[in-house]
C-alpha cells in the first residue's frame, strides 16, 4: 500500500529551513516602518523617566545629559561640590548612526544645537520643561516631550516647540 503525503521528517526539515531563512533575511531588510526612530524615542523617554525615578528615590537633583555631537544620553546627579557626577548605575543611551539628535530645548538653557545640554530634575520629581528632537536619515523628526509634573513622556511626530520666556 502506497501512502500519499509527506513524512514528519520532511515537514520538520522544511520548517527548519524556512525559519533559518527568515532569521537571516529579516534583520537585513531595510527599515520600512521607521522602527529605528521609534525605538530611539522610546529609549530617550525611558532615560528621562529613569532619571526622574532615581531623583525621587534617592532624593537628589538629577540631570539627563544630552550630548548632541555624540548622540548619547546620560544620567547624572548633583554631587557634594555642586558638580554633576555621571550615575554609574544607569546605562547611557547610545543612538544608532541612523539617528541624530537635532537639538535640545529647555527652559533654562534655551535651544542647544551643538555640544551638550541637560534636563534638570528635582528630588520631588519635577522635570524642567524640555523637548529632545530626534531625526532619522529619511528626515522623519520626532519630539520627546516629558511632562513637568507627572514624568510621563510623550512622543510627537514632527518638530514641536515651546516658547521659552
The 8 nearest C-alpha neighbors of each residue, nearest first, counted from 0:
[[1, 2, 3, 4, 5, 6, 7, 9],
 [0, 2, 3, 4, 5, 6, 7, 9],
 [3, 1, 0, 4, 5, 6, 7, 9],
 [2, 4, 1, 5, 6, 0, 7, 9],
 [5, 3, 2, 6, 7, 1, 9, 10],
 [6, 4, 9, 7, 10, 3, 8, 2],
 [5, 7, 9, 8, 10, 4, 11, 3],
 [6, 8, 10, 9, 11, 5, 12, 4],
 [7, 9, 11, 6, 10, 12, 5, 13],
 [8, 10, 12, 6, 7, 11, 13, 5],
 [11, 9, 13, 7, 12, 8, 14, 6],
 [10, 12, 14, 8, 13, 9, 15, 7],
 [13, 11, 15, 9, 10, 14, 8, 16],
 [12, 14, 10, 16, 15, 11, 9, 17],
 [15, 13, 11, 17, 12, 16, 18, 10],
 [16, 14, 12, 18, 13, 17, 19, 11],
 [15, 17, 19, 13, 14, 18, 20, 12],
 [16, 18, 14, 20, 19, 15, 21, 13],
 [19, 17, 15, 21, 20, 16, 22, 14],
 [18, 20, 22, 16, 17, 21, 15, 23],
 [19, 21, 17, 23, 22, 18, 24, 16],
 [20, 22, 18, 24, 23, 19, 25, 17],
 [23, 21, 19, 20, 24, 25, 18, 26],
 [22, 24, 20, 21, 25, 19, 26, 27],
 [23, 25, 21, 27, 26, 22, 20, 28],
 [24, 26, 28, 27, 21, 22, 23, 20],
 [27, 25, 28, 24, 23, 22, 29, 21],
 [28, 26, 25, 24, 29, 23, 30, 22],
 [27, 29, 25, 26, 24, 30, 31, 23],
 [30, 28, 31, 27, 26, 25, 32, 33],
 [29, 31, 33, 32, 34, 28, 35, 27],
 [32, 30, 33, 29, 34, 28, 35, 137],
 [31, 33, 34, 30, 35, 29, 37, 36],
 [34, 32, 35, 30, 36, 31, 37, 139],
 [33, 35, 37, 32, 36, 38, 30, 31],
 [36, 34, 38, 37, 33, 39, 30, 98],
 [35, 37, 39, 38, 34, 33, 135, 40],
 [38, 36, 34, 40, 39, 35, 41, 33],
 [37, 39, 41, 35, 36, 40, 34, 42],
 [40, 38, 36, 42, 41, 37, 35, 43],
 [41, 39, 43, 37, 42, 38, 36, 44],
 [40, 42, 38, 44, 39, 43, 45, 37],
 [43, 41, 45, 39, 40, 44, 46, 38],
 [44, 42, 40, 46, 45, 41, 39, 47],
 [45, 43, 41, 47, 46, 42, 152, 40],
 [44, 46, 48, 42, 43, 47, 49, 41],
 [47, 45, 49, 43, 44, 48, 50, 42],
 [48, 46, 50, 44, 45, 49, 51, 63],
 [49, 47, 45, 51, 46, 50, 52, 150],
 [48, 50, 52, 46, 51, 47, 45, 53],
 [49, 51, 53, 47, 52, 48, 74, 54],
 [52, 50, 54, 48, 49, 53, 124, 47],
 [53, 51, 49, 55, 54, 50, 56, 48],
 [52, 54, 56, 50, 51, 55, 57, 49],
 [55, 53, 122, 59, 51, 58, 52, 57],
 [56, 54, 122, 58, 52, 53, 123, 124],
 [55, 57, 53, 58, 54, 52, 122, 59],
 [56, 58, 54, 59, 55, 53, 122, 52],
 [59, 57, 122, 55, 54, 56, 60, 123],
 [60, 58, 122, 54, 57, 61, 76, 77],
 [59, 61, 121, 122, 77, 76, 54, 120],
 [62, 60, 76, 120, 54, 75, 119, 59],
 [61, 63, 119, 118, 75, 120, 74, 117],
 [62, 64, 74, 118, 117, 73, 65, 75],
 [65, 63, 117, 73, 72, 116, 62, 74],
 [64, 66, 72, 116, 115, 117, 67, 71],
 [67, 65, 115, 71, 69, 70, 68, 114],
 [66, 68, 70, 100, 69, 114, 115, 113],
 [69, 67, 70, 66, 114, 113, 115, 100],
 [68, 70, 71, 66, 67, 93, 114, 94],
 [71, 69, 67, 68, 66, 94, 100, 99],
 [72, 70, 93, 66, 92, 69, 65, 94],
 [73, 71, 65, 92, 64, 91, 66, 63],
 [74, 72, 91, 64, 63, 75, 92, 71],
 [75, 73, 63, 86, 62, 85, 50, 64],
 [74, 76, 85, 86, 84, 62, 61, 83],
 [77, 75, 61, 83, 84, 60, 62, 78],
 [76, 78, 83, 60, 82, 81, 61, 84],
 [77, 79, 82, 81, 80, 83, 84, 76],
 [78, 80, 81, 77, 82, 83, 84, 76],
 [79, 81, 82, 78, 77, 83, 84, 76],
 [82, 80, 78, 79, 77, 83, 84, 76],
 [83, 81, 78, 80, 77, 84, 79, 76],
 [82, 84, 77, 76, 78, 75, 85, 81],
 [83, 85, 75, 76, 78, 77, 86, 82],
 [86, 84, 75, 74, 87, 76, 83, 73],
 [85, 87, 75, 88, 89, 74, 84, 76],
 [88, 86, 89, 85, 90, 75, 74, 84],
 [87, 89, 86, 90, 85, 74, 91, 75],
 [90, 88, 87, 86, 91, 74, 73, 49],
 [89, 91, 88, 92, 87, 73, 74, 86],
 [92, 90, 73, 72, 93, 89, 71, 74],
 [91, 93, 72, 71, 94, 90, 73, 42],
 [94, 92, 71, 91, 70, 95, 72, 69],
 [93, 95, 70, 98, 71, 92, 39, 96],
 [96, 94, 97, 98, 93, 35, 70, 39],
 [97, 95, 98, 94, 99, 70, 135, 136],
 [96, 98, 95, 135, 136, 99, 35, 94],
 [99, 97, 135, 96, 95, 134, 94, 133],
 [100, 98, 134, 133, 101, 70, 135, 97],
 [99, 101, 133, 67, 102, 70, 132, 134],
 [102, 100, 132, 133, 99, 134, 112, 103],
 [103, 101, 112, 111, 132, 100, 131, 104],
 [102, 104, 131, 111, 110, 130, 132, 105],
 [103, 105, 110, 130, 129, 109, 111, 131],
 [106, 104, 129, 109, 107, 108, 128, 103],
 [105, 107, 163, 109, 128, 108, 129, 127],
 [108, 106, 105, 109, 127, 163, 128, 118],
 [109, 107, 105, 106, 110, 111, 116, 104],
 [108, 110, 105, 104, 106, 107, 111, 163],
 [109, 111, 104, 103, 112, 108, 105, 102],
 [110, 112, 103, 102, 113, 104, 116, 109],
 [111, 113, 102, 110, 101, 103, 67, 114],
 [114, 112, 67, 111, 68, 115, 102, 66],
 [113, 115, 67, 68, 66, 112, 116, 111],
 [116, 114, 66, 65, 67, 113, 64, 117],
 [117, 115, 65, 64, 111, 66, 103, 114],
 [116, 118, 64, 63, 65, 62, 119, 115],
 [117, 119, 63, 62, 127, 129, 120, 64],
 [120, 118, 62, 127, 61, 126, 117, 63],
 [119, 121, 126, 61, 125, 62, 60, 124],
 [120, 122, 60, 124, 123, 125, 61, 54],
 [123, 121, 58, 59, 55, 54, 60, 124],
 [124, 122, 121, 55, 125, 58, 54, 120],
 [123, 125, 121, 122, 51, 55, 120, 126],
 [124, 126, 148, 121, 147, 120, 123, 127],
 [127, 125, 147, 120, 119, 124, 128, 148],
 [126, 128, 119, 118, 129, 147, 120, 125],
 [129, 127, 106, 105, 147, 126, 130, 145],
 [130, 128, 105, 104, 127, 144, 106, 118],
 [129, 131, 144, 104, 143, 103, 142, 132],
 [132, 130, 103, 143, 142, 102, 104, 133],
 [133, 131, 142, 101, 102, 141, 100, 143],
 [134, 132, 100, 141, 101, 140, 99, 142],
 [135, 133, 140, 99, 139, 98, 138, 141],
 [134, 136, 98, 137, 138, 97, 139, 36],
 [137, 135, 138, 97, 98, 134, 139, 99],
 [136, 138, 135, 139, 134, 33, 97, 140],
 [137, 139, 136, 135, 134, 140, 133, 98],
 [140, 138, 134, 135, 137, 141, 157, 136],
 [141, 139, 134, 157, 133, 158, 138, 156],
 [142, 140, 156, 157, 133, 155, 132, 158],
 [141, 143, 132, 155, 154, 131, 158, 159],
 [142, 144, 154, 131, 130, 153, 132, 40],
 [143, 145, 130, 153, 152, 142, 154, 129],
 [146, 144, 152, 151, 150, 153, 147, 143],
 [147, 145, 150, 151, 148, 149, 152, 144],
 [146, 148, 126, 125, 128, 150, 127, 149],
 [149, 147, 125, 150, 146, 126, 124, 151],
 [148, 150, 151, 146, 147, 125, 124, 145],
 [151, 149, 146, 148, 145, 147, 48, 152],
 [152, 150, 146, 149, 145, 153, 48, 148],
 [151, 153, 145, 144, 44, 146, 150, 154],
 [154, 152, 144, 143, 145, 155, 151, 146],
 [153, 155, 143, 142, 144, 141, 152, 156],
 [154, 156, 142, 141, 153, 157, 143, 159],
 [157, 155, 141, 140, 142, 154, 158, 139],
 [156, 158, 140, 141, 159, 155, 142, 139],
 [157, 159, 142, 140, 141, 160, 132, 156],
 [160, 158, 142, 157, 161, 155, 130, 132],
 [161, 159, 158, 162, 130, 104, 142, 163],
 [160, 162, 163, 159, 104, 130, 129, 128],
 [161, 163, 164, 160, 106, 109, 104, 105],
 [164, 162, 106, 161, 109, 105, 107, 104],
 [163, 162, 106, 109, 107, 161, 105, 108]]
